[in-house]
Amino acid sequence: MLQSSLRGLSRLGLVRCKYTLPELPYEYSALEPVVSGQIMEIHHSKHHATYVNNLNATADKIQAVVSAGDVNSVIGLHGALKFNGGGHINHSIFWQNLSPNGGGLPSGPLLAAIEAEFGSFDDLKVKMSTATVGIQGSGWGWLGLNAENKRLAIATCANQDPLQATTGLVPLLGIDVWEHAYYLQYKNVRPDYVKAIWDVVNWEDVAERYNAALS
């Protein structure tokens, strides 16, 4: 039954576009001194590019095994799809979440929602920073929106697990705490990196994501 369903999908002609590495909306050095240009260049042009390349390779393999009706191989590729697809999704959000003109306070409905949920903006920073610093190994700290009850929530995800697929929360703001995001500059002092990253948060982008998720 499953094999016939996969063959049915194949007969429909699966159309797949290639995933591409997004350009940054700023120069690699633009976030200094918070994040060095060297880190940004390696992070974007090497690490994110690798996720994109591996995602394309995995998608090609999935397309081939779906066409062959090979259910076991489709299932076996799930881990690679989640890891590399999550890496692409997470980083694509992360670059937009940051800006050389960032920092300060959010405003408007987003700030009101933060104050309603967490008490104050400072309380949000403390709670999200604590959760993010406390991630064991590699992962991401997130501010997300529960689309059902329209409430903000803090969450963490291991490795490159994408927030929405993992928790159902719509991602608004992510902090990458894989060591490649900070080690060359902050060494093993993750709390200093997380504290500093708030100075380049692009609250306009976060607000746009919040408003879009509400609609």
NORNORCOR-V930489 format. One record per residue. N is the residue number from 1. RES is the residue in three letters. PHI is phi as a letter, one per 20 degrees, with the letter a starting at -180 (* if undefined). OMEGA is omega in whole degrees, -180 to 180 (none if undefined). D_CENTER is the distance of its C-alpha to the mean C-alpha in Angstrom with 2 decimals. Layout:
N_RES_PHI_OMEGA_D_CENTER ; N_RES_PHI_OMEGA_D_CENTER
This chain:
1_MET_*_180_35.52 ; 2_LEU_f_-180_31.94 ; 3_GLN_f_178_33.13 ; 4_SER_f_177_34.93 ; 5_SER_f_178_31.89 ; 6_LEU_f_178_29.86 ; 7_ARG_f_177_32.78 ; 8_GLY_f_176_32.86 ; 9_LEU_f_-180_29.33 ; 10_SER_f_-180_30.42 ; 11_ARG_f_178_33.48 ; 12_LEU_f_178_31.46 ; 13_GLY_n_-180_30.01 ; 14_LEU_f_180_26.28 ; 15_VAL_d_-177_24.90 ; 16_ARG_c_174_21.86 ; 17_CYS_e_178_20.50 ; 18_LYS_f_174_19.10 ; 19_TYR_f_-176_15.44 ; 20_THR_c_177_15.50 ; 21_LEU_f_-180_13.87 ; 22_PRO_f_175_13.35 ; 23_GLU_f_176_15.61 ; 24_LEU_f_178_14.70 ; 25_PRO_e_-178_16.40 ; 26_TYR_b_178_18.23 ; 27_GLU_f_180_20.02 ; 28_TYR_g_-177_18.70 ; 29_SER_e_-170_21.09 ; 30_ALA_f_-177_20.29 ; 31_LEU_e_176_18.33 ; 32_GLU_f_6_21.21 ; 33_PRO_e_-177_22.45 ; 34_VAL_f_177_19.23 ; 35_VAL_c_-175_17.43 ; 36_SER_f_177_19.94 ; 37_GLY_f_179_20.19 ; 38_GLN_f_179_20.63 ; 39_ILE_f_-178_17.34 ; 40_MET_f_-179_15.51 ; 41_GLU_f_179_17.59 ; 42_ILE_f_-177_17.10 ; 43_HIS_f_-177_13.34 ; 44_HIS_f_-171_13.05 ; 45_SER_f_179_16.25 ; 46_LYS_d_-174_16.37 ; 47_HIS_f_180_13.27 ; 48_HIS_f_179_10.96 ; 49_ALA_f_179_14.27 ; 50_THR_f_177_15.01 ; 51_TYR_f_-180_12.07 ; 52_VAL_f_-179_13.26 ; 53_ASN_f_-180_16.82 ; 54_ASN_f_176_16.47 ; 55_LEU_f_178_14.72 ; 56_ASN_f_179_17.70 ; 57_ALA_f_179_20.12 ; 58_THR_f_179_18.93 ; 59_ALA_f_177_19.13 ; 60_ASP_f_179_22.60 ; 61_LYS_f_179_23.68 ; 62_ILE_f_179_22.66 ; 63_GLN_g_-179_24.61 ; 64_ALA_f_-177_27.54 ; 65_VAL_f_173_27.77 ; 66_VAL_f_179_27.42 ; 67_SER_f_-180_30.29 ; 68_ALA_e_-178_32.22 ; 69_GLY_m_-176_31.70 ; 70_ASP_e_-175_30.49 ; 71_VAL_f_-178_28.77 ; 72_ASN_f_-180_28.45 ; 73_SER_f_175_26.64 ; 74_VAL_g_179_24.20 ; 75_ILE_f_-178_23.42 ; 76_GLY_f_180_23.35 ; 77_LEU_e_-177_20.58 ; 78_HIS_g_-177_18.19 ; 79_GLY_f_179_16.79 ; 80_ALA_f_179_16.17 ; 81_LEU_f_-179_14.57 ; 82_LYS_f_-176_12.14 ; 83_PHE_f_-177_11.35 ; 84_ASN_f_175_11.27 ; 85_GLY_f_177_9.93 ; 86_GLY_f_178_6.90 ; 87_GLY_f_178_6.74 ; 88_HIS_f_180_7.39 ; 89_ILE_f_-175_5.17 ; 90_ASN_f_-178_1.81 ; 91_HIS_f_178_4.91 ; 92_SER_f_175_6.53 ; 93_ILE_f_-174_5.23 ; 94_PHE_g_-179_5.79 ; 95_TRP_f_-180_9.13 ; 96_GLN_f_178_10.21 ; 97_ASN_f_-177_9.66 ; 98_LEU_d_-180_12.19 ; 99_SER_b_174_15.79 ; 100_PRO_f_177_19.12 ; 101_ASN_d_-175_20.58 ; 102_GLY_e_-177_18.17 ; 103_GLY_n_-179_19.03 ; 104_GLY_m_-176_21.72 ; 105_LEU_d_167_21.47 ; 106_PRO_f_-179_19.87 ; 107_SER_b_173_22.67 ; 108_GLY_m_-177_24.02 ; 109_PRO_g_180_22.80 ; 110_LEU_f_178_19.47 ; 111_LEU_f_179_21.55 ; 112_ALA_f_179_23.99 ; 113_ALA_f_177_21.46 ; 114_ILE_f_-180_20.19 ; 115_GLU_f_179_23.85 ; 116_ALA_f_-175_24.77 ; 117_GLU_e_-171_22.20 ; 118_PHE_d_180_22.19 ; 119_GLY_n_178_25.50 ; 120_SER_a_177_24.43 ; 121_PHE_f_179_21.67 ; 122_ASP_f_178_22.76 ; 123_ASP_f_175_22.50 ; 124_LEU_g_-178_18.87 ; 125_LYS_g_-179_18.21 ; 126_VAL_f_-176_20.30 ; 127_LYS_f_-179_18.86 ; 128_MET_f_178_15.14 ; 129_SER_f_-180_16.16 ; 130_THR_f_180_18.36 ; 131_ALA_f_-177_15.89 ; 132_THR_f_178_13.34 ; 133_VAL_f_-176_16.28 ; 134_GLY_e_179_17.64 ; 135_ILE_f_178_15.05 ; 136_GLN_e_-177_17.31 ; 137_GLY_m_-176_16.37 ; 138_SER_d_178_12.82 ; 139_GLY_r_-175_9.64 ; 140_TRP_c_169_7.37 ; 141_GLY_d_-173_9.12 ; 142_TRP_c_160_8.34 ; 143_LEU_d_-178_10.77 ; 144_GLY_c_179_11.01 ; 145_LEU_d_171_14.01 ; 146_ASN_f_-173_16.32 ; 147_ALA_f_-179_17.51 ; 148_GLU_e_-178_20.81 ; 149_ASN_d_176_22.08 ; 150_LYS_m_180_20.16 ; 151_ARG_d_176_19.44 ; 152_LEU_f_179_16.64 ; 153_ALA_b_174_15.38 ; 154_ILE_e_180_13.72 ; 155_ALA_b_172_12.04 ; 156_THR_c_178_10.85 ; 157_CYS_c_179_9.54 ; 158_ALA_f_174_11.25 ; 159_ASN_l_177_10.51 ; 160_GLN_d_-180_7.59 ; 161_ASP_g_-179_8.33 ; 162_PRO_f_-172_6.18 ; 163_LEU_g_-172_7.15 ; 164_GLN_f_180_9.49 ; 165_ALA_f_-176_11.12 ; 166_THR_e_-173_11.63 ; 167_THR_d_-175_12.88 ; 168_GLY_n_179_13.54 ; 169_LEU_f_176_11.98 ; 170_VAL_e_-177_10.61 ; 171_PRO_f_178_7.46 ; 172_LEU_d_-177_9.18 ; 173_LEU_b_180_8.21 ; 174_GLY_c_174_5.88 ; 175_ILE_d_-178_7.99 ; 176_ASP_e_177_7.68 ; 177_VAL_d_162_11.00 ; 178_TRP_f_-176_11.67 ; 179_GLU_f_180_15.08 ; 180_HIS_f_180_14.59 ; 181_ALA_e_-173_12.66 ; 182_TYR_b_-166_15.88 ; 183_TYR_f_-178_18.75 ; 184_LEU_f_-178_20.89 ; 185_GLN_d_-174_21.26 ; 186_TYR_d_-177_20.97 ; 187_LYS_l_-178_22.17 ; 188_ASN_e_-177_21.60 ; 189_VAL_e_-178_21.60 ; 190_ARG_g_-179_18.08 ; 191_PRO_g_179_19.40 ; 192_ASP_f_177_20.55 ; 193_TYR_f_-178_17.24 ; 194_VAL_f_177_15.51 ; 195_LYS_f_-176_18.61 ; 196_ALA_f_-172_18.57 ; 197_ILE_f_178_15.02 ; 198_TRP_f_-178_16.15 ; 199_ASP_f_178_18.67 ; 200_VAL_c_178_16.35 ; 201_VAL_f_180_14.08 ; 202_ASN_e_-175_14.55 ; 203_TRP_f_174_15.87 ; 204_GLU_f_178_17.05 ; 205_ASP_f_179_13.65 ; 206_VAL_f_179_12.65 ; 207_ALA_f_177_16.10 ; 208_GLU_f_178_15.81 ; 209_ARG_f_178_12.88 ; 210_TYR_f_-180_15.03 ; 211_ASN_f_179_18.11 ; 212_ALA_f_-180_16.80 ; 213_ALA_f_179_15.69 ; 214_LEU_f_-173_19.20 ; 215_SER_e_none_21.03
